[in-house]
Amino acid sequence: MRRVNEALREVLSESIGGLKDPRIGFVTVTGVRASPDLRHATVYVSVLGSARKRDATLAGLTSSHGVLQAAVNRELRLKRTPQLAFEYDPTVERGVRLSALIDELAPEEHADD
């Protein structure tokens, strides 16, 4: 399943970059979790920008799911082509925020030697 998920992630990452929907902003596919029977796959994405931009991007991806499923079907020889569902993955945003907090709290490095 791990190889299937990774293959799905790669195909979807490439395919999303080629979509012409103006609602879709800068998207990174952070992971894919397909069900064992390959009927469904949840695609986790990180979106650069505001919450409104994130919502518009998710709506654009959802409306483009047919095109993306066709790309998966064309690129991968799977028993079934999974039904795609898109979810926002907050881990990248959380990591950036934590990194900024750590930088804020870390003592300044001074070269007073």
C-alpha positions as CSV (number, residue, x, y, z in Angstrom):
1,M,0.0,0.0,0.0
2,R,2.9,2.4,0.7
3,R,4.1,2.0,-2.9
4,V,0.6,2.6,-4.2
5,N,0.2,5.7,-2.1
6,E,3.5,7.1,-3.2
7,A,2.8,6.4,-6.8
8,L,-0.6,8.1,-6.5
9,R,1.1,11.1,-4.8
10,E,3.7,11.5,-7.6
11,V,1.1,11.3,-10.4
12,L,-1.3,13.7,-8.7
13,S,1.5,16.2,-7.9
14,E,2.4,16.3,-11.6
15,S,-1.2,16.4,-12.8
16,I,-2.3,19.2,-10.4
17,G,0.5,21.4,-11.8
18,G,-1.0,21.1,-15.2
19,L,-4.6,22.1,-14.2
20,K,-5.8,25.4,-15.7
21,D,-8.4,26.2,-13.0
22,P,-7.8,29.7,-11.7
23,R,-9.0,28.8,-8.2
24,I,-6.1,26.4,-7.7
25,G,-3.2,28.2,-6.1
26,F,0.3,26.9,-5.1
27,V,-0.4,23.3,-4.0
28,T,1.8,20.6,-2.6
29,V,0.6,17.1,-2.3
30,T,1.9,16.0,1.1
31,G,0.5,12.5,1.1
32,V,-2.1,10.1,-0.2
33,R,-3.9,7.4,1.8
34,A,-5.8,4.9,-0.4
35,S,-8.2,2.3,1.0
36,P,-7.0,-1.3,0.8
37,D,-9.7,-2.1,-1.8
38,L,-8.6,1.0,-3.9
39,R,-12.1,2.4,-4.0
40,H,-11.2,5.6,-2.3
41,A,-8.1,7.7,-1.8
42,T,-7.7,10.8,0.5
43,V,-5.3,13.3,-1.0
44,Y,-3.6,15.5,1.6
45,V,-2.6,18.9,0.3
46,S,-0.8,22.0,1.6
47,V,-1.8,25.3,0.1
48,L,0.2,28.5,0.2
49,G,-1.9,31.5,1.1
50,S,-4.9,32.6,3.2
51,A,-7.8,30.5,4.4
52,R,-9.9,31.9,1.5
53,K,-7.3,30.8,-1.0
54,R,-7.1,27.4,0.6
55,D,-10.9,26.9,0.4
56,A,-10.9,28.1,-3.3
57,T,-8.1,25.7,-4.1
58,L,-9.8,22.7,-2.4
59,A,-13.0,23.6,-4.3
60,G,-11.0,23.7,-7.6
61,L,-9.3,20.4,-6.8
62,T,-12.6,18.8,-6.0
63,S,-14.2,19.9,-9.2
64,S,-11.1,18.6,-11.1
65,H,-11.2,15.2,-9.6
66,G,-12.4,13.6,-12.8
67,V,-9.4,14.9,-14.8
68,L,-7.1,13.8,-12.0
69,Q,-8.7,10.3,-11.8
70,A,-8.2,10.0,-15.5
71,A,-4.5,10.9,-15.1
72,V,-4.1,8.3,-12.4
73,N,-5.9,5.7,-14.6
74,R,-3.6,6.6,-17.5
75,E,-0.3,6.6,-15.6
76,L,-0.8,3.7,-13.1
77,R,-2.0,0.2,-13.9
78,L,-4.2,-0.4,-10.9
79,K,-7.0,-2.9,-10.4
80,R,-9.3,0.1,-9.7
81,T,-9.0,3.9,-10.0
82,P,-9.8,5.3,-6.6
83,Q,-12.4,8.0,-6.0
84,L,-10.3,11.0,-4.9
85,A,-11.2,13.2,-1.9
86,F,-9.0,16.2,-1.1
87,E,-8.2,17.4,2.5
88,Y,-6.1,20.2,3.7
89,D,-3.0,19.1,5.6
90,P,-2.0,21.7,8.2
91,T,1.3,20.0,9.2
92,V,3.4,22.2,6.9
93,E,1.8,25.4,8.2
94,R,2.2,24.2,11.7
95,G,5.8,23.4,11.1
96,V,6.5,26.9,9.7
97,R,4.7,28.4,12.7
98,L,6.7,26.3,15.2
99,S,9.9,27.1,13.5
100,A,9.1,30.9,13.7
101,L,8.3,30.5,17.4
102,I,11.6,28.6,18.1
103,D,13.5,31.4,16.3
104,E,11.7,34.0,18.3
105,L,12.5,32.2,21.6
106,A,16.1,31.2,20.8
107,P,18.7,33.5,22.3
108,E,20.4,35.7,19.7
109,E,23.8,34.3,18.6
110,H,26.5,37.0,19.1
111,A,30.1,36.7,18.0
112,D,31.6,38.5,21.1
113,D,34.6,36.2,21.2
